[in-house]
């Protein structure tokens, strides 16, 4: 382990500004993608074993509990992506001291934020879950599961912030390693706790929390081994101005998750209402949609992982004024994202029943609705990743308002009005059709803003060539 964390010579040029873009993007994105995929396994594995052991009511319980994890992830991205973006920009500008403050302030505040979420969540859980769409049949299981996973939220936030900043520091493999370690522990403990010890929902939750503690224990090893800065105790004092800048840069990613949270709660309640008016009833749409969302979470992991790989490269080069490298990285990431998206889309279209069967058996109506979700609801998944990339891109170059707008465009600006309109017109079938249309509109919006940004960089390059001494 120590040799992989060997400190770099600060007098040497940062490879982010000199190495071949395709090589950099691959080197930074692949570990990020693997780490995110493994992280998503926490929820996927829980869902699989809960479905096999407790049926679709268990799946429904995790679905209505999932907004808690989404809210926690929003805080994680606010602090983690924000700290990593600020860190990369300050390194590009040569300001290593402020770069160190970005890390210390974000980590210290992460602990406070995690404890606040834990306490408030435990106090208000019985009132929150019905708002999230819990039914009388699954709320007991949802409370049992949620009370335990809340314990792991402070740990989850801190470990993910460390993951983001050590990736920006040039150690994506280490970030991947400790995330993988925790997921492996979770995968081992899930069947042991659920089927051998017969702990049911509690077993799945404790397996998740223990895996998170393992990841954090390994992640903390990195703090004295940063390559580009040397952290001192003073760096961990919360500097509110620095923390504010980090949060500003991480806000677009956080709002993206906040929008996902709003969508999850809205969709659960609409499925509960319009499902009761359909042949499916309330519990089948909530359970089947939960499985579909968890499967989609694997692709979201690809999107987020590739975006995280993009972030330090784009942030450093934009801060250093190397705009051609910024554009090249963004274009390559977009092409890669569309290729990955089309592959996932093909799997969803061709094998929906097989995918659903991984999460336990269900009756014909359950399978029918689940297939509809995978084939129709995610019909534009092949190009959906462009929105995530564009949002991260604008945050990385220090233009968070545009990133925030794109984060909100898909879920709030387009989806919310469409889902209420279509549901009122065509019931539960209309609700399913709203998402692909919202995805398409958000992608078009992203491409328009990206094109304008590229034109602006072209202008800056021309100014630089005309008057390099004043640039």
VOGU-3710 file (C-alpha; in Angstrom, 3 decimals, decimal comma):
1> xxxxxxxxxx> 0,000/0,000/0,000  2,624/2,650/0,931  4,271/2,553/-2,492  0,979/3,405/-4,181  0,736/6,536/-2,037  4,252/7,795/-2,667  4,298/11,581/-2,654  4,821/13,342/-5,953  7,527/15,979/-6,404  5,613/19,308/-6,278
11> xxxxxxxxxx> 8,229/20,924/-8,561  7,309/18,632/-11,453  4,479/19,537/-13,865  1,125/18,076/-12,888  0,301/15,242/-15,349  -3,275/16,571/-15,525  -1,930/19,370/-17,682  0,512/17,407/-19,826  -0,503/13,771/-20,209  -2,541/12,557/-23,183
21> xxxxxxxxxx> -6,253/13,283/-22,607  -7,520/9,828/-23,600  -5,029/8,184/-21,250  -5,938/10,553/-18,404  -9,676/10,100/-18,864  -9,309/6,326/-18,880  -6,979/6,316/-15,867  -9,223/8,570/-13,788  -12,622/7,343/-14,965  -12,152/3,581/-14,803
31> xxxxxxxxxx> -11,423/3,454/-11,051  -14,216/5,981/-10,475  -16,679/3,913/-12,479  -15,682/0,731/-10,672  -15,912/2,478/-7,295  -19,369/3,871/-8,108  -20,590/0,534/-9,468  -19,375/-1,197/-6,342  -20,956/1,504/-4,184  -24,293/0,979/-5,940
41> xxxxxxxxxx> -24,000/-2,710/-5,079  -24,819/-1,767/-1,476  -28,373/-1,059/-2,594  -28,524/-3,677/-5,363  -27,321/-6,528/-3,152  -29,696/-5,515/-0,357  -32,574/-5,431/-2,844  -31,696/-8,840/-4,318  -31,433/-10,663/-1,006  -34,418/-8,853/0,508
51> xxxxxxxxxx> -36,485/-9,724/-2,570  -35,421/-13,355/-2,406  -36,094/-13,566/1,328  -39,091/-11,275/1,892  -40,725/-10,888/-1,519  -41,916/-7,731/-3,228  -43,157/-6,145/0,015  -39,534/-6,136/1,171  -38,531/-4,538/-2,119  -41,269/-1,964/-1,623
61> xxxxxxxxxx> -39,944/-1,193/1,863  -36,441/-0,442/0,567  -37,964/1,663/-2,217  -39,760/3,996/0,201  -36,656/4,102/2,440  -34,346/4,944/-0,467  -35,043/8,731/-0,418  -33,107/8,826/2,865  -30,009/7,497/1,086  -30,583/9,896/-1,796
71> xxxxxxxxxx> -30,664/12,860/0,587  -27,453/11,646/2,219  -25,841/11,306/-1,213  -26,870/14,883/-2,041  -24,953/16,139/1,015  -22,033/13,895/0,081  -21,850/15,360/-3,422  -22,261/18,919/-2,143  -19,169/18,526/0,027  -17,202/15,896/-1,921
81> xxxxxxxxxx> -17,579/17,127/-5,495  -17,310/20,701/-4,228  -14,070/20,024/-2,356  -12,599/18,088/-5,293  -13,543/20,804/-7,797  -12,147/23,584/-5,613  -9,018/21,521/-4,932  -8,392/20,947/-8,665  -8,952/24,601/-9,567  -6,634/25,840/-6,792
91> xxxxxxxxxx> -3,926/23,355/-7,838  -4,265/24,562/-11,432  -3,743/28,116/-10,167  -0,791/27,051/-7,994  -2,513/27,832/-4,652  -1,691/24,719/-2,624  -2,531/26,229/0,771  -6,141/26,985/-0,137  -6,303/23,533/-1,772  -5,473/22,010/1,620
101> xxxxxxxxxx> -8,132/24,156/3,308  -10,702/22,792/0,830  -10,029/19,247/2,027  -9,878/19,958/5,771  -12,922/22,218/5,954  -15,073/19,821/3,912  -14,118/16,774/5,972  -14,734/18,495/9,312  -18,123/19,762/8,202  -18,953/16,298/6,820
111> xxxxxxxxxx> -18,871/14,861/10,329  -21,230/17,544/11,642  -23,613/17,134/8,708  -23,680/13,334/9,057  -24,494/13,481/12,772  -27,259/16,027/12,146  -28,878/13,787/9,509  -28,643/10,771/11,831  -30,328/12,537/14,759  -33,059/14,240/12,733
121> xxxxxxxxxx> -33,720/11,090/10,717  -34,206/8,947/13,807  -36,536/11,531/15,369  -38,813/12,059/12,366  -38,677/8,657/10,625  -42,284/7,576/11,388  -43,558/10,791/9,766  -41,110/10,784/6,841  -41,756/7,314/5,428  -45,479/7,862/4,701
131> xxxxxxxxxx> -44,451/11,051/2,863  -42,024/8,912/0,840  -44,918/6,708/-0,281  -44,989/3,934/2,354  -48,149/1,842/2,469  -49,739/0,194/5,472  -48,331/-3,145/4,256  -44,650/-2,137/3,970  -44,120/0,670/6,488  -43,128/-1,678/9,328
141> xxxxxxxxxx> -40,345/-3,220/7,239  -39,283/0,225/6,014  -38,885/1,562/9,568  -36,930/-1,518/10,619  -34,511/-1,038/7,712  -34,214/2,760/7,896  -33,401/3,059/11,607  -30,239/1,037/11,049  -28,980/2,522/7,783  -29,236/6,002/9,335
151> xxxxxxxxxx> -26,424/4,963/11,702  -24,068/4,657/8,753  -24,813/8,063/7,213  -22,012/10,036/8,974  -19,566/7,338/7,878  -20,949/7,303/4,344  -20,527/11,071/3,918  -16,945/11,178/5,215  -15,734/8,186/3,198  -17,241/9,576/-0,009
161> xxxxxxxxxx> -15,693/13,015/0,518  -12,292/11,348/0,959  -12,977/9,328/-2,187  -13,652/12,480/-4,216  -10,630/14,457/-3,024  -8,088/11,641/-3,232  -9,248/11,061/-6,811  -8,645/14,763/-7,531  -5,247/14,345/-5,870  -4,281/11,799/-8,518
171> xxxxxxxxxx> -5,041/8,546/-6,680  -8,185/7,124/-8,319  -7,044/3,538/-7,698  -6,940/4,042/-3,942  -10,390/5,615/-4,050  -11,646/2,554/-5,877  -9,898/0,148/-3,486  -11,552/1,231/-0,254  -14,999/1,486/-1,862  -14,611/-2,042/-3,246
181> xxxxxxxxxx> -13,479/-3,378/0,134  -16,632/-2,162/1,865  -18,893/-3,516/-0,857  -17,262/-6,945/-0,678  -17,913/-7,044/3,066  -21,544/-6,073/2,437  -21,974/-8,806/-0,193  -20,605/-11,431/2,195  -22,652/-10,342/5,209  -25,992/-9,864/3,409
191> xxxxxxxxxx> -26,826/-13,570/2,832  -25,241/-14,511/6,162  -27,371/-12,082/8,176  -30,603/-12,547/6,176  -30,674/-16,312/5,563  -28,357/-17,860/8,171  -29,077/-15,602/11,152  -32,664/-14,897/9,955  -32,356/-11,177/10,699  -34,460/-10,169/7,679
201> xxxxxxxxxx> -34,525/-6,434/6,906  -32,304/-5,681/9,899  -29,664/-8,070/8,578  -29,521/-6,311/5,215  -29,220/-2,931/6,910  -26,452/-4,032/9,311  -24,496/-5,585/6,433  -24,594/-2,212/4,660  -23,480/-0,232/7,720  -20,605/-2,596/8,566
211> xxxxxxxxxx> -19,360/-2,400/4,979  -19,377/1,399/5,214  -17,295/1,341/8,401  -14,736/-0,915/6,696  -14,463/1,510/3,767  -13,970/4,469/6,102  -11,258/2,693/8,109  -9,220/2,205/4,930  -10,008/5,672/3,539  -8,614/7,426/6,622
221> xxxxxxxxxx> -5,211/5,930/5,788  -4,945/8,363/2,863  -5,132/11,594/4,884  -1,384/11,792/5,697  -0,435/10,647/2,168  -1,814/13,354/-0,136  0,459/13,836/-3,154  -0,029/17,516/-3,928  -0,464/18,957/-0,415  0,581/18,130/3,129
231> xxxxxxxxxx> -2,326/18,323/5,553  -1,828/19,715/9,053  -4,178/19,860/12,023  -4,843/23,544/11,285  -6,197/22,647/7,829  -9,133/20,835/9,451  -10,429/24,014/11,057  -13,647/24,925/9,269  -12,962/28,025/7,172  -16,412/29,148/6,195
241> xxxxxxxxxx> -15,357/31,169/3,173  -13,481/28,181/1,726  -16,303/25,811/2,641  -18,771/28,178/0,989  -16,778/28,105/-2,243  -16,615/24,300/-2,127  -20,365/24,094/-1,596  -20,934/26,521/-4,447  -18,971/24,266/-6,809  -20,659/21,123/-5,502
251> xxxxxxxxxx> -24,157/22,586/-5,527  -25,050/21,455/-9,045  -24,256/17,812/-8,220  -26,088/18,086/-4,899  -29,142/19,651/-6,505  -29,129/16,891/-9,082  -29,549/14,407/-6,247  -32,054/16,677/-4,515  -34,032/16,657/-7,748  -33,771/12,860/-7,810
261> xxxxxxxxxx> -35,068/12,860/-4,229  -38,040/15,004/-5,214  -38,722/12,713/-8,168  -38,495/9,572/-6,015  -40,994/10,915/-3,497  -43,328/12,195/-6,226  -43,153/8,993/-8,262  -43,738/6,791/-5,205  -46,843/8,754/-4,235  -48,171/8,893/-7,790
271> xxxxxxxxxx> -47,656/5,136/-8,137  -49,433/4,689/-4,823  -52,384/6,815/-5,970  -52,760/5,854/-9,634  -51,706/2,265/-8,963  -54,714/1,910/-6,653  -56,900/3,022/-9,561  -55,352/0,478/-11,941  -55,205/-3,295/-12,217  -51,849/-3,279/-10,398
281> xxxxxxxxxx> -52,838/-1,895/-7,001  -50,510/0,296/-4,887  -47,822/-2,145/-3,776  -46,862/-3,650/-7,151  -45,897/-0,348/-8,869  -43,871/0,796/-5,839  -42,013/-2,529/-5,545  -41,405/-3,003/-9,287  -40,340/0,604/-9,808  -37,907/0,247/-6,904
291> xxxxxxxxxx> -36,243/-2,683/-8,652  -36,139/-0,742/-11,935  -34,598/2,298/-10,244  -31,940/0,152/-8,567  -31,063/-1,406/-11,923  -30,922/2,047/-13,445  -28,657/2,952/-10,539  -25,957/0,794/-12,098  -26,005/2,999/-15,183  -26,147/6,114/-13,017
301> xxxxxxxxxx> -22,953/4,791/-11,433  -21,358/4,708/-14,880  -22,491/8,287/-15,491  -21,273/9,591/-12,156  -18,015/7,623/-12,365  -17,158/8,986/-15,799  -18,131/12,491/-14,663  -15,894/12,185/-11,614  -13,027/11,081/-13,839  -13,660/14,116/-16,025
311> xxxxxxxxxx> -13,806/16,607/-13,152  -10,117/16,880/-12,065  -8,872/16,920/-15,675  -11,272/19,647/-16,779  -10,901/21,652/-13,560  -7,099/21,694/-13,610  -6,773/22,505/-17,309  -9,426/25,229/-17,218  -7,701/26,796/-14,219  -4,390/26,629/-16,132
321> xxxxxxxxxx> -5,936/28,174/-19,281  -5,461/25,034/-21,410  -8,834/25,227/-23,121  -8,117/22,900/-26,016  -7,489/20,087/-23,530  -10,754/20,940/-21,755  -12,756/20,662/-24,985  -11,032/17,479/-26,061  -11,701/15,817/-22,707  -15,365/16,809/-22,746
331> xxxxxxxxxx> -15,944/15,562/-26,305  -14,243/12,234/-25,607  -16,272/11,778/-22,407  -19,531/12,464/-24,274  -18,815/9,889/-26,966  -17,854/7,329/-24,310  -21,006/8,071/-22,319  -23,326/7,592/-25,292  -21,670/4,276/-26,194  -22,067/3,005/-22,617
341> xxxxxxxxxx> -25,646/4,281/-22,500  -26,648/2,503/-25,679  -25,205/-0,760/-24,354  -27,245/-0,465/-21,145  -30,337/0,491/-23,147  -29,987/-2,666/-25,243  -29,838/-4,826/-22,096  -32,949/-3,159/-20,634  -34,884/-3,642/-23,876  -33,830/-7,237/-24,543
351> xxxxxxxxxx> -33,756/-8,842/-21,086  -36,240/-7,063/-18,780  -37,844/-10,187/-17,309  -34,494/-11,819/-16,600  -33,314/-8,691/-14,794  -36,470/-8,517/-12,686  -36,168/-12,184/-11,711  -32,860/-11,452/-9,952  -34,824/-9,622/-7,263  -37,241/-12,404/-6,410
361> xxxxxxxxxx> -40,393/-13,864/-7,856  -43,616/-11,993/-8,492  -46,987/-12,566/-10,098  -47,821/-11,761/-13,732  -48,908/-8,205/-12,937  -45,661/-7,518/-11,092  -43,580/-8,755/-14,048  -45,762/-6,879/-16,532  -45,321/-3,569/-14,735  -41,588/-4,097/-14,192
371> xxxxxxxxxx> -41,049/-4,771/-17,902  -42,966/-1,579/-18,725  -40,713/0,408/-16,408  -37,496/-0,904/-17,928  -38,582/-0,585/-21,551  -40,557/2,662/-21,536  -39,515/4,684/-18,486  -35,824/4,349/-19,396  -36,254/4,546/-23,178  -33,835/7,516/-23,485
381> xxxxxxxxxx> -31,192/6,135/-21,155  -28,724/5,894/-24,049  -28,255/9,678/-24,163  -29,257/10,553/-20,611  -25,629/10,678/-19,420  -24,914/13,836/-21,426  -26,845/15,841/-18,834  -24,744/14,465/-15,959  -21,500/15,142/-17,817  -22,501/18,688/-18,703
391> xxxxxxxxxx> -23,581/19,496/-15,156  -20,250/18,252/-13,761  -18,342/20,064/-16,502  -19,780/23,480/-15,627  -19,152/22,942/-11,906  -15,559/21,876/-12,651  -14,790/25,045/-14,655  -16,172/27,299/-11,919  -19,577/28,074/-13,461  -21,932/26,418/-10,950
401> xxxxxxxxxx> -25,149/28,274/-11,939  -25,162/26,537/-15,332  -24,427/23,210/-13,687  -27,256/23,794/-11,232  -29,666/24,645/-14,041  -28,792/21,437/-15,912  -29,068/19,387/-12,729  -32,604/20,661/-12,283  -33,623/20,568/-15,957  -34,173/16,839/-16,346
411> xxxxxxxxxx> -35,955/16,109/-13,074  -37,638/19,341/-12,026  -38,040/21,674/-14,989  -39,149/19,042/-17,514  -40,165/15,872/-15,679  -42,328/17,273/-12,876  -44,817/19,188/-15,070  -44,963/16,308/-17,570  -45,539/13,568/-14,997  -48,458/15,409/-13,368
421> xxxxxxxxxx> -49,977/16,288/-16,733  -49,612/12,811/-18,243  -50,781/11,071/-15,050  -53,924/13,176/-14,938  -54,624/12,358/-18,603  -53,643/8,682/-18,853  -53,131/7,449/-15,293  -50,224/5,181/-14,460  -49,336/4,609/-18,138  -48,960/8,358/-18,640
431> xxxxxxxxxx> -46,724/8,558/-15,597  -44,302/6,052/-17,144  -44,168/7,918/-20,479  -43,153/11,269/-18,927  -39,541/10,354/-18,114  -38,135/9,599/-21,606  -39,595/12,853/-22,966  -38,026/14,814/-20,088  -34,689/13,073/-20,723  -34,713/14,072/-24,387
441> xxxxxxxxxx> -35,495/17,730/-23,635  -32,762/17,910/-20,973  -30,154/16,469/-23,367  -30,992/19,095/-26,013  -30,653/21,834/-23,378  -27,258/20,473/-22,264  -25,882/20,371/-25,787  -26,908/23,995/-26,396  -25,082/25,208/-23,270  -22,023/23,051/-24,027
451> xxxxxxxxxx> -21,770/24,497/-27,525  -21,913/28,064/-26,196  -19,198/27,261/-23,637  -16,919/25,805/-26,310  -17,361/28,945/-28,445  -16,425/31,075/-25,431  -13,232/29,064/-24,926  -12,400/29,506/-28,607  -12,612/33,267/-28,083  -10,366/33,078/-25,018
461> xxxxxxxxxx> -7,810/31,073/-27,004  -7,759/33,720/-29,725  -7,202/36,460/-27,122  -4,395/34,414/-25,604  -2,654/34,035/-28,951  -2,938/37,757/-29,691  -1,697/38,946/-26,309  -0,109/36,067/-24,357  1,869/38,391/-22,124  -1,309/39,907/-20,683
471> x> -3,299/36,714/-20,426
//
